[in-house]
């Protein structure tokens, strides 16, 4: 039922209730109910109808308003992310690319100083890495679940994880049982991006040959675990300023009140994101 229809019903129901009551009272109940008693029963009847019908309509209206506010907030977040991604692309990414080109030109021009080649190579490598991080940040900002339905969002998660395994040639196990009802629109967007960032971090730093992603419900909410058998990391890595991917995940988690942990168990590194 639409918001407009609910408002119309809220306006019409009390009027129709009185109209029907007065018709029935005068046509059929007048020999049994006096005018004075009928006048007293009219507001009581309207009150009972309000309790049984109007309160439900008001509740539904509040739900629609809450959904609208949530969608508007999510839209504002996505627009802000897109604006930031555009700013990064037009500013920092282009500047880094230009610096990389200039380094190559300087290296090609400086043929008289062979000892400087390692320095140029190191500078070029750092520039390339920074450029890759910035472009990955742009991609993460623009990434979002394909749809808002349960199937669409779950399909997006499964596609993300499966694509990671195919691109990097790593066997990936997926066990995902988090229902859409437990996630808001903003949470779906940020959780999708966090899982994506966690997988990218594995591909860049872990050197893993096996990865598993598990999403399950808990008594207070839900938990997502990303486990790999690569080289070990520990909790201190979450605060390492050079670990851009982990820092992005941590900042997302803090903004939404989620718990984030990184642990090492039985030669496996486990990144956990938990709500509740």
C-alpha positions, 0 to 999 in steps of 0.5 A, spaced: 500 500 500 502 506 497 503 512 502 498 516 498 493 511 499 494 510 507 493 518 508 486 517 504 484 511 508 486 515 514 482 521 512 476 517 510 475 511 515 472 515 521 467 519 516 465 512 513 464 509 520 460 515 523 456 515 516 455 507 516 453 507 524 448 513 523 445 509 517 444 503 521 442 506 527 436 510 524 434 504 519 434 498 524 436 500 531 432 506 533 427 502 536 432 498 541 437 504 542 435 511 544 438 517 541 442 519 547 445 512 547 446 512 540 450 519 540 454 516 546 456 510 542 458 513 536 465 516 539 466 509 542 465 506 535 470 511 532 475 510 537 474 502 537 475 503 529 481 507 530 484 502 535 483 496 530 485 499 523 488 506 524 493 504 528 495 499 523 495 504 518 499 509 522 504 504 523 505 502 516 506 509 514 511 510 519 515 504 516 514 507 509 517 514 512 523 510 515 524 506 509 524 513 505 529 516 510 534 510 509 533 510 502 535 517 502 541 517 506 543 511 502 543 515 496 546 521 499 552 516 501 553 513 494 553 520 491 558 522 496 562 516 494 561 517 487 563 525 488 570 523 492 571 517 487 571 522 481 575 527 485 580 522 486 580 520 479 581 527 476 586 529 481 590 524 485 590 519 480 592 523 474 597 526 478 600 520 479 600 517 472 603 524 470 609 523 475 610 516 473 611 518 466 616 524 468 620 518 472 620 514 466 622 520 461 628 522 466 630 515 467 631 515 459 634 522 459 639 520 464 644 516 461 650 519 463 649 516 471 648 509 471 648 508 478 642 512 479 638 507 475 636 503 482 633 510 485 629 511 478 626 504 479 625 504 486 621 511 485 617 508 479 615 502 483 613 506 489 609 511 484 606 505 481 604 502 487 601 508 490 597 509 483 594 502 484 592 503 491 588 510 489 585 506 483 583 501 487 580 506 492 576 509 486 574 502 484 572 500 491 568 507 492 564 506 486 563 498 487 556 497 490 551 491 491 547 489 484 540 490 487 537 491 493 533 484 493 535 479 497 537 474 491 540 480 488 545 482 493 547 475 495 548 474 488 553 480 488 556 477 494 557 470 491 559 473 484 564 478 488 568 472 491 567 467 485 570 472 481 576 473 486 578 466 486 577 465 478 582 472 477 587 469 482 587 462 481 585 461 488 580 456 491 575 459 495 570 456 499 563 460 500 558 459 506 554 465 506 547 465 511 546 472 512 539 474 511 538 481 508 533 483 513 538 483 518 542 488 514 540 496 512 541 498 505 548 502 508 550 496 511 549 492 505 553 497 501 559 497 506 559 490 508 560 488 500 566 493 500 569 491 506 569 483 503 572 486 497 577 490 500 579 484 505 579 479 499 584 484 495 588 485 501 589 477 501 591 477 493 596 483 494 600 481 501 598 474 503 600 469 498 595 464 499 593 458 496 586 457 499 581 462 502 574 461 505 569 466 506 563 465 511 557 469 513 553 467 519 548 470 524 549 470 531 545 471 537 546 479 537 547 480 529 551 477 524 559 475 523 563 475 517 570 471 517 575 471 511 580 466 512 586 464 508 592 460 509 597 465 507 603 469 510 601 471 517 598 477 520 596 480 527 592 485 530 597 490 530 597 490 522 590 493 523 593 500 525 599 500 520 598 506 516 601 503 510 596 497 510 591 502 506 586 496 505 585 494 512 585 501 514 579 502 510 575 496 513 577 498 520 574 505 518 568 502 515 567 498 521 568 503 526 563 508 523 557 503 523 559 500 530 562 493 528 567 489 531 573 488 527 579 483 529 585 480 525 588 473 528 592 467 526 590 460 528 593 454 526 597 457 520 591 461 518 589 468 518 582 470 520 579 477 518 572 478 522 567 483 521 562 482 527 555 486 528 552 485 535 
